[in-house]
């Protein structure tokens, strides 16, 4: 049973426009996969070279350097992860090959003191 969310500094940023973008997603698998990739790659994709995330990590959780898992992943089976990735690629959210997935991040441009 859901017991609520403890709000502390253990969150990731999500752009406000995501709600409008996600409106077009009709598959729970795509939504879960794209949000999982955002969670683990956004900061690096904006401020450095893009990071890849493996399909296994999307399914079962991102790996730490010691091999343990950071989290539980999306909870989707492999077929659903593949479907979610394919849909994310077709909508232009992700770039993927046979082993890993990358987030597509628009270049952030500053115009007249605000982000465009």
PyMOL commands that set and color helices and strands:
alter all, ss='L'
color gray80, all
select helices_A, chain A and resi 18-22+28-47+55-60+78-90
alter helices_A, ss='H'
color red, helices_A
select strands_A, chain A and resi 53-54+94-96+100-103+110-111+114-115
alter strands_A, ss='S'
color yellow, strands_A
deselect
rebuild
show_as cartoon
